[in-house]
Structure formats: C-alpha cells, structure tokens
Amino acid sequence: MTRIAVCRGCCCGSARKVPGFDHDEQLTRLAEVAEVRVTDCLDVCEQANVIVVQPSPAGREAGGRPVWLGLVNQPEAADDVAAWIRAGGPGLADLPAILALHVTAPPRRTGTGDVVRGSAEKPDPAT
C-alpha cells in the first residue's frame, strides 16, 4: 500500500498559515487511498502544506521514489493526489502534469545537522 506523510507541524495544516482550507478534510480524502502518517515538521515550511507520497512496494520495485509535493492547499489537489495513487502512484503511474506543478525538493541535512534547501527538479510532463 502507498504511504503518505502529511506535514502538520509548526505551520503546515494551520489556519494561521493556510487560512480557509479544511485541513482535516484533506487528511480524510488522502486516507481513502493510502496509509496516512501525520508528521510534525518536514522543514520546508515555505511550501505549506507539504505531502510526501511514498511508492507502494510494487512501485518501489519498479524504481519509484518518494515524491515531495508542496503548496497542496486546494481540495482538488488532494483529489489529484488520490487519483494518481489509485492509478499506481510513484513507479507505476506517470506523475500527472497538474501535480508536477506541486513538486518540491526535500530539505538536505548536512553532517552538522543543518538543513539546506535545494531547488526541485520538475519532471517533464511530456515524458
């Protein structure tokens, strides 16, 4: 089964950071298609709300890697993530072009424990 990590720490999932959005409904929609794990902070606060879609075992076997999505702040975006997962998700189904707009880079940690943010490489939706 596909797993999703949903950031709900310091600012993701808060009405203060993303007002007027039903954060609980987003979790409910995603839980219909995947195992959802709520995490504290994923260290990309400027991209709130952040979701990390892990490949299923079959997707991992096919070469799928975790996909970090940021600014997932519309009900339709959760529906797009759910539809992708139903189609197979990372490794088994191409990332829809609409979700490619949400791809963000995970933070990198240095040997000293510092967090370094890099730029996300956006996949080419035509491939």
C-alpha positions as CSV (number, residue, x, y, z in Angstrom):
1,M,0.0,0.0,0.0
2,T,1.1,3.5,-0.7
3,R,2.0,5.7,2.3
4,I,1.7,9.4,2.5
5,A,3.4,11.6,5.1
6,V,1.5,14.8,5.7
7,C,3.2,17.7,7.5
8,R,1.1,19.2,10.2
9,G,3.8,20.6,12.4
10,C,4.8,24.2,13.1
11,C,2.8,25.8,10.3
12,C,1.5,23.2,7.8
13,G,-2.0,22.3,8.5
14,S,-2.7,25.5,10.4
15,A,-5.4,28.1,9.7
16,R,-2.8,30.7,10.5
17,K,-0.5,29.7,7.7
18,V,-3.2,28.5,5.2
19,P,-6.5,30.1,6.2
20,G,-9.8,29.0,4.8
21,F,-8.7,25.5,4.0
22,D,-10.2,22.3,5.6
23,H,-7.0,20.6,6.7
24,D,-8.9,17.7,8.3
25,E,-10.9,17.0,5.1
26,Q,-7.6,16.8,3.2
27,L,-6.4,14.0,5.6
28,T,-9.8,12.2,5.2
29,R,-9.6,12.3,1.4
30,L,-6.0,11.0,1.4
31,A,-6.7,8.3,3.9
32,E,-9.3,6.8,1.5
33,V,-6.5,5.7,-0.8
34,A,-3.3,5.4,1.3
35,E,-1.9,4.9,4.7
36,V,-1.6,8.5,6.0
37,R,1.0,9.4,8.6
38,V,0.8,12.9,10.1
39,T,4.3,14.2,10.9
40,D,5.5,17.1,12.9
41,C,7.7,19.2,10.6
42,L,9.3,18.4,7.3
43,D,11.5,21.5,7.2
44,V,10.0,23.1,4.0
45,C,7.6,25.5,5.8
46,E,7.6,27.9,2.9
47,Q,5.8,25.2,0.8
48,A,3.0,24.5,3.3
49,N,1.0,22.2,3.1
50,V,3.6,19.5,2.3
51,I,2.8,15.9,1.4
52,V,5.3,13.2,0.7
53,V,3.9,10.3,-1.4
54,Q,5.9,7.1,-0.9
55,P,5.7,4.4,-3.5
56,S,4.0,1.1,-2.8
57,P,6.2,-2.0,-2.6
58,A,5.4,-2.7,-6.2
59,G,6.2,0.9,-7.1
60,R,9.5,0.8,-5.2
61,E,10.4,-2.4,-7.1
62,A,9.6,-0.6,-10.4
63,G,12.0,2.2,-9.4
64,G,9.6,4.6,-7.8
65,R,11.0,7.1,-5.3
66,P,9.2,9.4,-2.8
67,V,7.6,12.5,-4.3
68,W,7.5,15.7,-2.3
69,L,4.6,17.9,-3.1
70,G,4.2,21.4,-1.7
71,L,1.5,24.1,-1.7
72,V,-1.2,21.4,-1.6
73,N,-3.8,23.9,-0.5
74,Q,-6.8,23.2,-2.6
75,P,-9.4,20.4,-2.2
76,E,-8.8,19.5,-5.9
77,A,-5.1,18.9,-5.2
78,A,-5.9,16.2,-2.7
79,D,-8.2,14.7,-5.3
80,D,-5.4,14.8,-7.9
81,V,-3.0,13.0,-5.4
82,A,-5.7,10.4,-4.7
83,A,-6.3,9.7,-8.4
84,W,-2.6,9.3,-9.0
85,I,-2.3,6.8,-6.2
86,R,-5.4,4.9,-7.5
87,A,-3.5,4.7,-10.9
88,G,-0.5,3.2,-9.1
89,G,1.5,6.2,-7.8
90,P,5.3,6.6,-7.8
91,G,7.0,4.0,-10.0
92,L,3.8,2.7,-11.5
93,A,1.9,5.7,-12.9
94,D,3.3,8.8,-14.5
95,L,3.0,11.9,-12.4
96,P,0.1,14.0,-13.7
97,A,1.1,17.4,-15.1
98,I,-1.1,19.1,-12.6
99,L,0.8,17.5,-9.7
100,A,4.2,18.3,-11.4
101,L,3.4,21.9,-10.5
102,H,3.5,21.0,-6.8
103,V,6.8,19.0,-6.8
104,T,9.2,20.5,-4.3
105,A,12.7,19.4,-3.1
106,P,13.1,17.8,0.2
107,P,15.5,19.5,2.6
108,R,19.0,18.2,2.7
109,R,20.8,17.7,6.0
110,T,24.4,18.4,6.4
111,G,26.8,16.4,8.6
112,T,26.4,19.1,11.2
113,G,22.6,18.6,11.3
114,D,21.9,21.9,9.5
115,V,19.1,21.9,6.9
116,V,20.0,23.1,3.4
117,R,17.2,23.7,1.0
118,G,17.7,22.9,-2.7
119,S,15.7,23.6,-5.8
120,A,13.3,21.0,-7.0
121,E,13.8,19.5,-10.4
122,K,10.4,19.5,-12.0
123,P,9.8,16.4,-14.1
124,D,9.0,16.9,-17.7
125,P,5.2,16.1,-18.0
126,A,5.8,15.2,-21.7
127,T,7.9,12.2,-20.8
